[in-house]
Amino acid sequence: MDFSRRYLVFALSYAAIGMALGIYMAASHDHGQLVTHAHVLLVGFVLSLIYGIIHRLWLDAPRRTLANIQFVLHQLAAVAMFVGLFLLYGGKAAEATLEPLLGFGSSGVLAGMLLMLYMVLRPGAVPAAQADKAAA
């Protein structure tokens, strides 16, 4: 499965999770997980979808190892962030206990963004649309 499709599958999965959490909050009239809901949809769904679009349109042949590291880092960091926020806003653990998990999550998402920026800007990167024209 190519990176654009992997990101699309994860993005849609995060969208389903975020929507389910939103529906649960509406049905229960308990909006305590609003921050978690927003992060699942923005970091999970929107950012993963954008990464998938970048892979489809601008990264014809990214360095496979670097692209794998960026993908795995983003997914692990996003899940760590979501779990940490869910536990924090659900009152299941103290903030001090969750700081390492939330720190990894937020720092990992940022590192994933910086890796994506590098892949887009790196010398020799050819937009997929230009590569298709050159091949024709």
N, CA, C and O atoms as a printed pandas DataFrame, in Angstrom:
     atom_number atom_name residue_name chain_id  residue_number  x_coord  y_coord  z_coord
0              1         N          MET        A               1    0.857   -1.172    0.000
1              2        CA          MET        A               1    0.000    0.000    0.000
2              3         C          MET        A               1    0.904    1.236    0.000
3              4         O          MET        A               1    1.809    1.339    0.827
4              5         N          ASP        A               2    0.665    2.167   -0.915
5              6        CA          ASP        A               2    1.489    3.364   -0.971
6              7         C          ASP        A               2    1.141    4.307    0.186
7              8         O          ASP        A               2    0.126    4.144    0.864
8              9         N          PHE        A               3    2.015    5.296    0.387
9             10        CA          PHE        A               3    1.857    6.182    1.542
10            11         C          PHE        A               3    0.569    7.003    1.478
11            12         O          PHE        A               3   -0.066    7.226    2.509
12            13         N          SER        A               4    0.179    7.448    0.302
13            14        CA          SER        A               4   -1.034    8.258    0.226
14            15         C          SER        A               4   -2.245    7.445    0.663
15            16         O          SER        A               4   -3.131    7.965    1.342
16            17         N          ARG        A               5   -2.289    6.185    0.282
17            18        CA          ARG        A               5   -3.419    5.325    0.675
18            19         C          ARG        A               5   -3.363    4.991    2.167
19            20         O          ARG        A               5   -4.396    4.958    2.836
20            21         N          ARG        A               6   -2.169    4.746    2.684
21            22        CA          ARG        A               6   -2.031    4.470    4.115
22            23         C          ARG        A               6   -2.552    5.644    4.935
23            24         O          ARG        A               6   -3.314    5.473    5.886
24            25         N          TYR        A               7   -2.120    6.842    4.539
25            26        CA          TYR        A               7   -2.589    8.028    5.253
26            27         C          TYR        A               7   -4.093    8.197    5.119
27            28         O          TYR        A               7   -4.755    8.593    6.079
28            29         N          LEU        A               8   -4.640    7.909    3.958
29            30        CA          LEU        A               8   -6.085    8.029    3.769
30            31         C          LEU        A               8   -6.837    7.061    4.681
31            32         O          LEU        A               8   -7.832    7.440    5.298
32            33         N          VAL        A               9   -6.373    5.828    4.771
33            34        CA          VAL        A               9   -7.019    4.836    5.642
34            35         C          VAL        A               9   -6.970    5.290    7.102
35            36         O          VAL        A               9   -7.970    5.208    7.815
36            37         N          PHE        A              10   -5.815    5.765    7.539
37            38        CA          PHE        A              10   -5.705    6.243    8.919
38            39         C          PHE        A              10   -6.561    7.482    9.132
39            40         O          PHE        A              10   -7.225    7.601   10.162
40            41         N          ALA        A              11   -6.556    8.411    8.174
41            42        CA          ALA        A              11   -7.355    9.631    8.297
42            43         C          ALA        A              11   -8.832    9.296    8.466
43            44         O          ALA        A              11   -9.498    9.853    9.338
44            45         N          LEU        A              12   -9.340    8.402    7.650
45            46        CA          LEU        A              12  -10.755    8.040    7.740
46            47         C          LEU        A              12  -11.060    7.303    9.043
47            48         O          LEU        A              12  -12.153    7.430    9.594
48            49         N          SER        A              13  -10.095    6.538    9.526
49            50        CA          SER        A              13  -10.276    5.861   10.823
50            51         C          SER        A              13  -10.355    6.886   11.952
51            52         O          SER        A              13  -11.214    6.788   12.829
52            53         N          TYR        A              14   -9.459    7.865   11.927
53            54        CA          TYR        A              14   -9.509    8.925   12.932
54            55         C          TYR        A              14  -10.814    9.715   12.832
55            56         O          TYR        A              14  -11.383   10.103   13.852
56            57         N          ALA        A              15  -11.285    9.953   11.619
57            58        CA          ALA        A              15  -12.550   10.676   11.443
58            59         C          ALA        A              15  -13.684    9.903   12.106
59            60         O          ALA        A              15  -14.518   10.493   12.793
60            61         N          ALA        A              16  -13.720    8.592   11.906
61            62        CA          ALA        A              16  -14.774    7.770   12.509
62            63         C          ALA        A              16  -14.684    7.812   14.037
63            64         O          ALA        A              16  -15.702    7.933   14.719
64            65         N          ILE        A              17  -13.465    7.712   14.572
65            66        CA          ILE        A              17  -13.284    7.765   16.027
66            67         C          ILE        A              17  -13.711    9.129   16.568
67            68         O          ILE        A              17  -14.427    9.208   17.566
68            69         N          GLY        A              18  -13.271   10.200   15.907
69            70        CA          GLY        A              18  -13.627   11.549   16.346
70            71         C          GLY        A              18  -15.120   11.800   16.291
71            72         O          GLY        A              18  -15.690   12.403   17.200
72            73         N          MET        A              19  -15.757   11.336   15.223
73            74        CA          MET        A              19  -17.209   11.501   15.107
74            75         C          MET        A              19  -17.948   10.687   16.163
75            76         O          MET        A              19  -18.920   11.161   16.751
76            77         N          ALA        A              20  -17.484    9.463   16.403
77            78        CA          ALA        A              20  -18.120    8.631   17.429
78            79         C          ALA        A              20  -18.003    9.286   18.804
79            80         O          ALA        A              20  -18.956    9.284   19.583
80            81         N          LEU        A              21  -16.833    9.844   19.094
81            82        CA          LEU        A              21  -16.657   10.540   20.373
82            83         C          LEU        A              21  -17.569   11.762   20.450
83            84         O          LEU        A              21  -18.136   12.040   21.507
84            85         N          GLY        A              22  -17.717   12.486   19.359
85            86        CA          GLY        A              22  -18.611   13.639   19.325
86            87         C          GLY        A              22  -20.061   13.244   19.530
87            88         O          GLY        A              22  -20.797   13.919   20.250
88            89         N          ILE        A              23  -20.474   12.155   18.903
89            90        CA          ILE        A              23  -21.851   11.668   19.068
90            91         C          ILE        A              23  -22.083   11.227   20.504
91            92         O          ILE        A              23  -23.135   11.498   21.082
92            93         N          TYR        A              24  -21.087   10.538   21.082
93            94        CA          TYR        A              24  -21.201   10.124   22.480
94            95         C          TYR        A              24  -21.357   11.341   23.393
95            96         O          TYR        A              24  -22.204   11.346   24.286
96            97         N          MET        A              25  -20.541   12.367   23.168
97            98        CA          MET        A              25  -20.623   13.567   24.011
98            99         C          MET        A              25  -21.994   14.229   23.871
99           100         O          MET        A              25  -22.573   14.674   24.862
100          101         N          ALA        A              26  -22.506   14.295   22.656
101          102        CA          ALA        A              26  -23.817   14.917   22.444
102          103         C          ALA        A              26  -24.916   14.110   23.118
103          104         O          ALA        A              26  -25.804   14.675   23.757
104          105         N          ALA        A              27  -24.859   12.788   22.979
105          106        CA          ALA        A              27  -25.903   11.932   23.555
106          107         C          ALA        A              27  -25.876   11.941   25.081
107          108         O          ALA        A              27  -26.924   11.890   25.726
108          109         N          SER        A              28  -24.683   12.005   25.652
109          110        CA          SER        A              28  -24.548   11.965   27.107
110          111         C          SER        A              28  -24.651   13.356   27.746
111          112         O          SER        A              28  -24.743   13.478   28.968
112          113         N          HIS        A              29  -24.634   14.383   26.924
113          114        CA          HIS        A              29  -24.621   15.772   27.407
114          115         C          HIS        A              29  -23.404   16.049   28.290
115          116         O          HIS        A              29  -23.433   16.930   29.150
116          117         N          ASP        A              30  -22.345   15.290   28.065
117          118        CA          ASP        A              30  -21.081   15.474   28.780
118          119         C          ASP        A              30  -20.013   15.798   27.739
119          120         O          ASP        A              30  -19.574   14.922   26.993
120          121         N          HIS        A              31  -19.603   17.057   27.697
121          122        CA          HIS        A              31  -18.643   17.501   26.691
122          123         C          HIS        A              31  -17.229   17.610   27.268
123          124         O          HIS        A              31  -16.422   18.420   26.812
124          125         N          GLY        A              32  -16.949   16.801   28.257
125          126        CA          GLY        A              32  -15.647   16.826   28.913
126          127         C          GLY        A              32  -14.497   16.397   28.018
127          128         O          GLY        A              32  -13.345   16.735   28.290
128          129         N          GLN        A              33  -14.791   15.658   26.955
129          130        CA          GLN        A              33  -13.745   15.191   26.047
130          131         C          GLN        A              33  -13.618   16.071   24.804
131          132         O          GLN        A              33  -13.083   15.629   23.787
132          133         N          LEU        A              34  -14.100   17.299   24.876
133          134        CA          LEU        A              34  -14.063   18.200   23.719
134          135         C          LEU        A              34  -12.649   18.390   23.180
135          136         O          LEU        A              34  -12.444   18.398   21.967
136          137         N          VAL        A              35  -11.692   18.540   24.058
137          138        CA          VAL        A              35  -10.308   18.736   23.623
138          139         C          VAL        A              35   -9.796   17.482   22.908
139          140         O          VAL        A              35   -9.132   17.581   21.877
140          141         N          THR        A              36  -10.101   16.321   23.450
141          142        CA          THR        A              36   -9.693   15.066   22.816
142          143         C          THR        A              36  -10.349   14.937   21.448
143          144         O          THR        A              36   -9.685   14.608   20.464
144          145         N          HIS        A              37  -11.634   15.192   21.386
145          146        CA          HIS        A              37  -12.403   15.143   20.138
146          147         C          HIS        A              37  -11.759   16.048   19.079
147          148         O          HIS        A              37  -11.567   15.631   17.936
148          149         N          ALA        A              38  -11.432   17.269   19.459
149          150        CA          ALA        A              38  -10.830   18.218   18.514
150          151         C          ALA        A              38   -9.465   17.729   18.038
151          152         O          ALA        A              38   -9.144   17.851   16.856
152          153         N          HIS        A              39   -8.666   17.183   18.935
153          154        CA          HIS        A              39   -7.340   16.709   18.546
154          155         C          HIS        A              39   -7.415   15.470   17.653
155          156         O          HIS        A              39   -6.638   15.347   16.706
156          157         N          VAL        A              40   -8.324   14.569   17.937
157          158        CA          VAL        A              40   -8.487   13.393   17.068
158          159         C          VAL        A              40   -8.834   13.845   15.654
159          160         O          VAL        A              40   -8.276   13.336   14.681
160          161         N          LEU        A              41   -9.752   14.800   15.539
161          162        CA          LEU        A              41  -10.168   15.245   14.214
162          163         C          LEU        A              41   -9.088   16.088   13.524
163          164         O          LEU        A              41   -8.866   15.920   12.325
164          165         N          LEU        A              42   -8.423   16.975   14.237
165          166        CA          LEU        A              42   -7.430   17.838   13.594
166          167         C          LEU        A              42   -6.094   17.127   13.366
167          168         O          LEU        A              42   -5.602   17.089   12.238
168          169         N          VAL        A              43   -5.512   16.573   14.407
169          170        CA          VAL        A              43   -4.215   15.909   14.268
170          171         C          VAL        A              43   -4.368   14.569   13.554
171          172         O          VAL        A              43   -3.547   14.206   12.712
172          173         N          GLY        A              44   -5.413   13.852   13.895
173          174        CA          GLY        A              44   -5.613   12.538   13.287
174          175         C          GLY        A              44   -6.168   12.619   11.885
175          176         O          GLY        A              44   -5.496   12.235   10.927
176          177         N          PHE        A              45   -7.391   13.116   11.749
177          178        CA          PHE        A              45   -8.047   13.136   10.451
178          179         C          PHE        A              45   -7.440   14.160    9.494
179          180         O          PHE        A              45   -6.949   13.793    8.426
180          181         N          VAL        A              46   -7.468   15.429    9.863
181          182        CA          VAL        A              46   -7.064   16.486    8.930
182          183         C          VAL        A              46   -5.583   16.371    8.564
183          184         O          VAL        A              46   -5.240   16.396    7.383
184          185         N          LEU        A              47   -4.713   16.246    9.549
185          186        CA          LEU        A              47   -3.287   16.198    9.251
186          187         C          LEU        A              47   -2.909   14.939    8.469
187          188         O          LEU        A              47   -2.098   15.007    7.546
188          189         N          SER        A              48   -3.486   13.800    8.828
189          190        CA          SER        A              48   -3.206   12.581    8.058
190          191         C          SER        A              48   -3.705   12.703    6.628
191          192         O          SER        A              48   -3.040   12.247    5.698
192          193         N          LEU        A              49   -4.869   13.313    6.442
193          194        CA          LEU        A              49   -5.396   13.520    5.099
194          195         C          LEU        A              49   -4.472   14.443    4.297
195          196         O          LEU        A              49   -4.192   14.182    3.127
196          197         N          ILE        A              50   -4.007   15.508    4.923
197          198        CA          ILE        A              50   -3.084   16.425    4.243
198          199         C          ILE        A              50   -1.788   15.702    3.879
199          200         O          ILE        A              50   -1.274   15.888    2.776
200          201         N          TYR        A              51   -1.256   14.888    4.778
201          202        CA          TYR        A              51   -0.046   14.131    4.468
202          203         C          TYR        A              51   -0.289   13.190    3.285
203          204         O          TYR        A              51    0.576   13.043    2.421
204          205         N          GLY        A              52   -1.442   12.565    3.247
205          206        CA          GLY        A              52   -1.767   11.693    2.124
206          207         C          GLY        A              52   -1.816   12.464    0.808
207          208         O          GLY        A              52   -1.336   11.984   -0.219
208          209         N          ILE        A              53   -2.392   13.648    0.844
209          210        CA          ILE        A              53   -2.461   14.489   -0.358
210          211         C          ILE        A              53   -1.062   14.913   -0.793
211          212         O          ILE        A              53   -0.754   14.919   -1.985
212          213         N          ILE        A              54   -0.218   15.267    0.170
213          214        CA          ILE        A              54    1.166   15.642   -0.157
214          215         C          ILE        A              54    1.870   14.471   -0.843
215          216         O          ILE        A              54    2.543   14.659   -1.857
216          217         N          HIS        A              55    1.718   13.279   -0.300
217          218        CA          HIS        A              55    2.350   12.105   -0.920
218          219         C          HIS        A              55    1.819   11.888   -2.328
219          220         O          HIS        A              55    2.588   11.568   -3.234
220          221         N          ARG        A              56    0.536   12.055   -2.523
221          222        CA          ARG        A              56   -0.072   11.810   -3.835
222          223         C          ARG        A              56    0.360   12.855   -4.860
223          224         O          ARG        A              56    0.649   12.515   -6.007
224          225         N          LEU        A              57    0.406   14.127   -4.452
225          226        CA          LEU        A              57    0.636   15.202   -5.420
226          227         C          LEU        A              57    2.083   15.674   -5.528
227          228         O          LEU        A              57    2.506   16.114   -6.597
228          229         N          TRP        A              58    2.850   15.591   -4.441
229          230        CA          TRP        A              58    4.168   16.207   -4.465
230          231         C          TRP        A              58    5.336   15.270   -4.230
231          232         O          TRP        A              58    6.467   15.619   -4.567
232          233         N          LEU        A              59    5.111   14.117   -3.675
233          234        CA          LEU        A              59    6.237   13.227   -3.374
234          235         C          LEU        A              59    6.159   11.987   -4.248
235          236         O          LEU        A              59    5.539   10.989   -3.881
236          237         N          ASP        A              60    6.793   12.061   -5.404
237          238        CA          ASP        A              60    6.750   10.942   -6.343
238          239         C          ASP        A              60    7.499    9.731   -5.801
239          240         O          ASP        A              60    6.978    8.616   -5.810
240          241         N          ALA        A              61    8.712    9.953   -5.333
241          242        CA          ALA        A              61    9.522    8.840   -4.843
242          243         C          ALA        A              61   10.278    9.281   -3.587
243          244         O          ALA        A              61   11.486    9.516   -3.636
244          245         N          PRO        A              62    9.563    9.393   -2.460
245          246        CA          PRO        A              62   10.272    9.785   -1.236
246          247         C          PRO        A              62   11.230    8.681   -0.809
247          248         O          PRO        A              62   11.033    7.514   -1.147
248          249         N          ARG        A              63   12.256    9.050   -0.071
249          250        CA          ARG        A              63   13.150    8.025    0.470
250          251         C          ARG        A              63   12.307    7.132    1.372
251          252         O          ARG        A              63   11.739    7.587    2.365
252          253         N          ARG        A              64   12.237    5.871    1.014
253          254        CA          ARG        A              64   11.325    4.932    1.676
254          255         C          ARG        A              64   11.545    4.879    3.191
255          256         O          ARG        A              64   10.584    4.902    3.960
256          257         N          THR        A              65   12.793    4.809    3.614
257          258        CA          THR        A              65   13.082    4.725    5.048
258          259         C          THR        A              65   12.611    5.978    5.768
259          260         O          THR        A              65   11.980    5.894    6.821
260          261         N          LEU        A              66   12.913    7.132    5.207
261          262        CA          LEU        A              66   12.496    8.387    5.822
262          263         C          LEU        A              66   10.971    8.507    5.842
263          264         O          LEU        A              66   10.395    8.933    6.843
264          265         N          ALA        A              67   10.323    8.136    4.748
265          266        CA          ALA        A              67    8.860    8.201    4.689
266          267         C          ALA        A              67    8.230    7.246    5.700
267          268         O          ALA        A              67    7.218    7.582    6.316
268          269         N          ASN        A              68    8.812    6.066    5.875
269          270        CA          ASN        A              68    8.305    5.121    6.876
270          271         C          ASN        A              68    8.478    5.669    8.287
271          272         O          ASN        A              68    7.571    5.565    9.112
272          273         N          ILE        A              69    9.639    6.250    8.565
273          274        CA          ILE        A              69    9.881    6.832    9.888
274          275         C          ILE        A              69    8.870    7.934   10.155
275          276         O          ILE        A              69    8.292    7.998   11.240
276          277         N          GLN        A              70    8.655    8.799    9.177
277          278        CA          GLN        A              70    7.712    9.906    9.343
278          279         C          GLN        A              70    6.302    9.380    9.576
279          280         O          GLN        A              70    5.590    9.887   10.443
280          281         N          PHE        A              71    5.892    8.377    8.817
281          282        CA          PHE        A              71    4.550    7.805    8.958
282          283         C          PHE        A              71    4.355    7.187   10.346
283          284         O          PHE        A              71    3.379    7.486   11.034
284          285         N          VAL        A              72    5.281    6.335   10.744
285          286        CA          VAL        A              72    5.164    5.646   12.037
286          287         C          VAL        A              72    5.238    6.653   13.184
287          288         O          VAL        A              72    4.472    6.559   14.144
288          289         N          LEU        A              73    6.155    7.612   13.087
289          290        CA          LEU        A              73    6.267    8.628   14.137
290          291         C          LEU        A              73    4.961    9.404   14.284
291          292         O          LEU        A              73    4.482    9.610   15.399
292          293         N          HIS        A              74    4.389    9.833   13.168
293          294        CA          HIS        A              74    3.131   10.582   13.251
294          295         C          HIS        A              74    2.034    9.745   13.890
295          296         O          HIS        A              74    1.313   10.236   14.759
296          297         N          GLN        A              75    1.895    8.494   13.478
297          298        CA          GLN        A              75    0.821    7.661   14.014
298          299         C          GLN        A              75    1.027    7.366   15.496
299          300         O          GLN        A              75    0.081    7.467   16.278
300          301         N          LEU        A              76    2.242    7.003   15.897
301          302        CA          LEU        A              76    2.501    6.720   17.318
302          303         C          LEU        A              76    2.293    7.961   18.180
303          304         O          LEU        A              76    1.689    7.887   19.250
304          305         N          ALA        A              77    2.790    9.092   17.712
305          306        CA          ALA        A              77    2.654   10.334   18.482
306          307         C          ALA        A              77    1.194   10.757   18.570
307          308         O          ALA        A              77    0.742   11.200   19.626
308          309         N          ALA        A              78    0.457   10.628   17.479
309          310        CA          ALA        A              78   -0.957   11.010   17.488
310          311         C          ALA        A              78   -1.739   10.136   18.469
311          312         O          ALA        A              78   -2.536   10.647   19.255
312          313         N          VAL        A              79   -1.515    8.828   18.425
313          314        CA          VAL        A              79   -2.219    7.923   19.336
314          315         C          VAL        A              79   -1.827    8.212   20.786
315          316         O          VAL        A              79   -2.683    8.203   21.672
316          317         N          ALA        A              80   -0.550    8.465   21.032
317          318        CA          ALA        A              80   -0.112    8.812   22.393
318          319         C          ALA        A              80   -0.822   10.079   22.870
319          320         O          ALA        A              80   -1.267   10.154   24.015
320          321         N          MET        A              81   -0.924   11.062   21.993
321          322        CA          MET        A              81   -1.604   12.308   22.345
322          323         C          MET        A              81   -3.072   12.045   22.661
323          324         O          MET        A              81   -3.595   12.547   23.656
324          325         N          PHE        A              82   -3.737   11.260   21.817
325          326        CA          PHE        A              82   -5.163   10.999   22.015
326          327         C          PHE        A              82   -5.410   10.232   23.305
327          328         O          PHE        A              82   -6.327   10.562   24.058
328          329         N          VAL        A              83   -4.603    9.214   23.565
329          330        CA          VAL        A              83   -4.772    8.429   24.791
330          331         C          VAL        A              83   -4.517    9.314   26.012
331          332         O          VAL        A              83   -5.277    9.275   26.980
332          333         N          GLY        A              84   -3.452   10.108   25.966
333          334        CA          GLY        A              84   -3.148   11.001   27.082
334          335         C          GLY        A              84   -4.263   11.996   27.341
335          336         O          GLY        A              84   -4.658   12.203   28.489
336          337         N          LEU        A              85   -4.770   12.610   26.290
337          338        CA          LEU        A              85   -5.860   13.574   26.451
338          339         C          LEU        A              85   -7.134   12.903   26.953
339          340         O          LEU        A              85   -7.843   13.457   27.794
340          341         N          PHE        A              86   -7.423   11.710   26.435
341          342        CA          PHE        A              86   -8.621   10.982   26.869
342          343         C          PHE        A              86   -8.550   10.673   28.360
343          344         O          PHE        A              86   -9.528   10.849   29.086
344          345         N          LEU        A              87   -7.380   10.210   28.814
345          346        CA          LEU        A              87   -7.212    9.899   30.236
346          347         C          LEU        A              87   -7.253   11.164   31.084
347          348         O          LEU        A              87   -7.843   11.174   32.164
348          349         N          LEU        A              88   -6.629   12.228   30.594
349          350        CA          LEU        A              88   -6.597   13.489   31.341
350          351         C          LEU        A              88   -7.994   14.081   31.493
351          352         O          LEU        A              88   -8.428   14.383   32.605
352          353         N          TYR        A              89   -8.695   14.246   30.374
353          354        CA          TYR        A              89  -10.011   14.890   30.432
354          355         C          TYR        A              89  -11.109   13.957   30.923
355          356         O          TYR        A              89  -12.214   14.402   31.234
356          357         N          GLY        A              90  -10.808   12.669   30.994
357          358        CA          GLY        A              90  -11.740   11.728   31.588
358          359         C          GLY        A              90  -11.528   11.580   33.083
359          360         O          GLY        A              90  -12.273   10.866   33.756
360          361         N          GLY        A              91  -10.500   12.263   33.607
361          362        CA          GLY        A              91  -10.219   12.201   35.034
362          363         C          GLY        A              91   -9.648   10.869   35.482
363          364         O          GLY        A              91   -9.747   10.510   36.656
364          365         N          LYS        A              92   -9.049   10.133   34.554
365          366        CA          LYS        A              92   -8.522    8.795   34.882
366          367         C          LYS        A              92   -7.096    8.826   35.403
367          368         O          LYS        A              92   -6.651    7.874   36.045
368          369         N          ALA        A              93   -6.370    9.911   35.134
369          370        CA          ALA        A              93   -4.984   10.022   35.593
370          371         C          ALA        A              93   -4.650   11.498   35.782
371          372         O          ALA        A              93   -5.237   12.378   35.152
372          373         N          ALA        A              94   -3.704   11.735   36.655
373          374        CA          ALA        A              94   -3.286   13.114   36.940
374          375         C          ALA        A              94   -2.415   13.649   35.808
375          376         O          ALA        A              94   -1.745   12.899   35.099
376          377         N          GLU        A              95   -2.448   14.957   35.666
377          378        CA          GLU        A              95   -1.663   15.599   34.611
378          379         C          GLU        A              95   -0.173   15.274   34.751
379          380         O          GLU        A              95    0.508   15.027   33.757
380          381         N          ALA        A              96    0.320   15.275   35.972
381          382        CA          ALA        A              96    1.739   14.984   36.200
382          383         C          ALA        A              96    2.102   13.583   35.711
383          384         O          ALA        A              96    3.199   13.368   35.194
384          385         N          THR        A              97    1.203   12.655   35.869
385          386        CA          THR        A              97    1.434   11.286   35.412
386          387         C          THR        A              97    1.453   11.207   33.888
387          388         O          THR        A              97    2.208   10.426   33.309
388          389         N          LEU        A              98    0.623   12.015   33.247
389          390        CA          LEU        A              98    0.465   11.952   31.796
390          391         C          LEU        A              98    1.430   12.857   31.033
391          392         O          LEU        A              98    1.503   12.782   29.806
392          393         N          GLU        A              99    2.169   13.709   31.739
393          394        CA          GLU        A              99    3.071   14.644   31.054
394          395         C          GLU        A              99    4.049   13.966   30.100
395          396         O          GLU        A              99    4.229   14.465   28.989
396          397         N          PRO        A             100    4.694   12.854   30.468
397          398        CA          PRO        A             100    5.612   12.225   29.505
398          399         C          PRO        A             100    4.891   11.732   28.244
399          400         O          PRO        A             100    5.412   11.876   27.137
400          401         N          LEU        A             101    3.720   11.163   28.404
401          402        CA          LEU        A             101    2.960   10.666   27.258
402          403         C          LEU        A             101    2.504   11.822   26.365
403          404         O          LEU        A             101    2.638   11.761   25.143
404          405         N          LEU        A             102    1.970   12.867   26.980
405          406        CA          LEU        A             102    1.525   14.030   26.221
406          407         C          LEU        A             102    2.711   14.774   25.604
407          408         O          LEU        A             102    2.602   15.317   24.505
408          409         N          GLY        A             103    3.834   14.797   26.307
409          410        CA          GLY        A             103    5.044   15.420   25.764
410          411         C          GLY        A             103    5.544   14.684   24.538
411          412         O          GLY        A             103    5.903   15.303   23.537
412          413         N          PHE        A             104    5.569   13.348   24.617
413          414        CA          PHE        A             104    5.964   12.557   23.449
414          415         C          PHE        A             104    4.989   12.790   22.302
415          416         O          PHE        A             104    5.399   12.966   21.155
416          417         N          GLY        A             105    3.700   12.791   22.618
417          418        CA          GLY        A             105    2.699   12.969   21.568
418          419         C          GLY        A             105    2.847   14.281   20.842
419          420         O          GLY        A             105    2.893   14.312   19.612
420          421         N          SER        A             106    2.923   15.366   21.587
421          422        CA          SER        A             106    3.011   16.682   20.938
422          423         C          SER        A             106    4.354   16.875   20.242
423          424         O          SER        A             106    4.399   17.410   19.134
424          425         N          SER        A             107    5.436   16.454   20.863
425          426        CA          SER        A             107    6.759   16.585   20.242
426          427         C          SER        A             107    6.880   15.687   19.012
427          428         O          SER        A             107    7.484   16.068   18.009
428          429         N          GLY        A             108    6.308   14.508   19.099
429          430        CA          GLY        A             108    6.355   13.576   17.970
430          431         C          GLY        A             108    5.561   14.071   16.775
431          432         O          GLY        A             108    5.989   13.902   15.633
432          433         N          VAL        A             109    4.406   14.681   17.025
433          434        CA          VAL        A             109    3.614   15.252   15.931
434          435         C          VAL        A             109    4.400   16.381   15.269
435          436         O          VAL        A             109    4.415   16.490   14.043
436          437         N          LEU        A             110    5.049   17.216   16.068
437          438        CA          LEU        A             110    5.874   18.295   15.512
438          439         C          LEU        A             110    7.045   17.720   14.715
439          440         O          LEU        A             110    7.329   18.188   13.612
440          441         N          ALA        A             111    7.723   16.716   15.260
441          442        CA          ALA        A             111    8.849   16.099   14.543
442          443         C          ALA        A             111    8.381   15.486   13.222
443          444         O          ALA        A             111    9.077   15.570   12.211
444          445         N          GLY        A             112    7.199   14.872   13.239
445          446        CA          GLY        A             112    6.643   14.321   11.999
446          447         C          GLY        A             112    6.384   15.408   10.972
447          448         O          GLY        A             112    6.617   15.207    9.780
448          449         N          MET        A             113    5.904   16.557   11.426
449          450        CA          MET        A             113    5.669   17.682   10.519
450          451         C          MET        A             113    6.984   18.182    9.930
451          452         O          MET        A             113    7.060   18.485    8.740
452          453         N          LEU        A             114    8.019   18.267   10.765
453          454        CA          LEU        A             114    9.314   18.729   10.279
454          455         C          LEU        A             114    9.921   17.733    9.286
455          456         O          LEU        A             114   10.559   18.141    8.316
456          457         N          LEU        A             115    9.728   16.443    9.518
457          458        CA          LEU        A             115   10.193   15.442    8.552
458          459         C          LEU        A             115    9.448   15.562    7.228
459          460         O          LEU        A             115   10.046   15.422    6.161
460          461         N          MET        A             116    8.147   15.820    7.293
461          462        CA          MET        A             116    7.378   16.004    6.060
462          463         C          MET        A             116    7.874   17.236    5.321
463          464         O          MET        A             116    8.025   17.208    4.100
464          465         N          LEU        A             117    8.127   18.308    6.044
465          466        CA          LEU        A             117    8.657   19.521    5.429
466          467         C          LEU        A             117    9.984   19.229    4.739
467          468         O          LEU        A             117   10.218   19.684    3.619
468          469         N          TYR        A             118   10.843   18.477    5.397
469          470        CA          TYR        A             118   12.124   18.109    4.799
470          471         C          TYR        A             118   11.911   17.306    3.517
471          472         O          TYR        A             118   12.562   17.571    2.506
472          473         N          MET        A             119   11.010   16.333    3.551
473          474        CA          MET        A             119   10.775   15.512    2.357
474          475         C          MET        A             119   10.257   16.350    1.191
475          476         O          MET        A             119   10.594   16.082    0.038
476          477         N          VAL        A             120    9.444   17.358    1.482
477          478        CA          VAL        A             120    8.913   18.224    0.428
478          479         C          VAL        A             120   10.015   19.134   -0.121
479          480         O          VAL        A             120   10.060   19.390   -1.325
480          481         N          LEU        A             121   10.899   19.623    0.748
481          482        CA          LEU        A             121   11.913   20.580    0.337
482          483         C          LEU        A             121   13.238   19.964   -0.103
483          484         O          LEU        A             121   14.069   20.649   -0.700
484          485         N          ARG        A             122   13.441   18.699    0.181
485          486        CA          ARG        A             122   14.757   18.105   -0.064
486          487         C          ARG        A             122   15.151   18.216   -1.540
487          488         O          ARG        A             122   14.299   18.169   -2.427
488          489         N          PRO        A             123   16.446   18.364   -1.782
489          490        CA          PRO        A             123   16.925   18.434   -3.159
490          491         C          PRO        A             123   16.562   17.163   -3.930
491          492         O          PRO        A             123   16.689   16.052   -3.416
492          493         N          GLY        A             124   16.119   17.345   -5.142
493          494        CA          GLY        A             124   15.761   16.205   -5.982
494          495         C          GLY        A             124   14.328   15.759   -5.839
495          496         O          GLY        A             124   13.896   14.855   -6.555
496          497         N          ALA        A             125   13.575   16.361   -4.939
497          498        CA          ALA        A             125   12.161   16.004   -4.798
498          499         C          ALA        A             125   11.419   16.475   -6.040
499          500         O          ALA        A             125   11.495   17.645   -6.415
500          501         N          VAL        A             126   10.711   15.565   -6.665
501          502        CA          VAL        A             126    9.965   15.886   -7.880
502          503         C          VAL        A             126    8.489   15.733   -7.585
503          504         O          VAL        A             126    8.057   14.666   -7.150
504          505         N          PRO        A             127    7.698   16.782   -7.815
505          506        CA          PRO        A             127    6.247   16.637   -7.626
506          507         C          PRO        A             127    5.720   15.522   -8.514
507          508         O          PRO        A             127    6.147   15.378   -9.660
508          509         N          ALA        A             128    4.801   14.739   -7.990
509          510        CA          ALA        A             128    4.246   13.606   -8.730
510          511         C          ALA        A             128    3.631   14.047  -10.044
511          512         O          ALA        A             128    3.749   13.343  -11.047
512          513         N          ALA        A             129    2.976   15.203  -10.060
513          514        CA          ALA        A             129    2.351   15.694  -11.284
514          515         C          ALA        A             129    3.401   15.972  -12.361
515          516         O          ALA        A             129    3.166   15.687  -13.535
516          517         N          GLN        A             130    4.563   16.527  -11.975
517          518        CA          GLN        A             130    5.625   16.785  -12.942
518          519         C          GLN        A             130    6.256   15.490  -13.418
519          520         O          GLN        A             130    6.626   15.376  -14.586
520          521         N          ALA        A             131    6.387   14.509  -12.527
521          522        CA          ALA        A             131    6.970   13.215  -12.910
522          523         C          ALA        A             131    6.075   12.524  -13.934
523          524         O          ALA        A             131    6.577   11.897  -14.867
524          525         N          ASP        A             132    4.744   12.633  -13.771
525          526        CA          ASP        A             132    3.820   12.035  -14.736
526          527         C          ASP        A             132    3.966   12.689  -16.103
527          528         O          ASP        A             132    3.940   11.995  -17.120
528          529         N          LYS        A             133    4.121   14.017  -16.149
529          530        CA          LYS        A             133    4.289   14.722  -17.414
530          531         C          LYS        A             133    5.602   14.333  -18.087
531          532         O          LYS        A             133    5.645   14.160  -19.305
532          533         N          ALA        A             134    6.662   14.197  -17.311
533          534        CA          ALA        A             134    7.966   13.843  -17.862
534          535         C          ALA        A             134    7.959   12.427  -18.435
535          536         O          ALA        A             134    8.641   12.148  -19.421
536          537         N          ALA        A             135    7.192   11.541  -17.818
537          538        CA          ALA        A             135    7.120   10.158  -18.294
538          539         C          ALA        A             135    6.320   10.034  -19.581
539          540         O          ALA        A             135    6.528    9.105  -20.362
540          541         N          ALA        A             136    5.405   10.970  -19.798
541          542        CA          ALA        A             136    4.532   10.894  -20.984
542          543         C          ALA        A             136    5.175   11.414  -22.228
543          544         O          ALA        A             136    4.555   11.408  -23.292
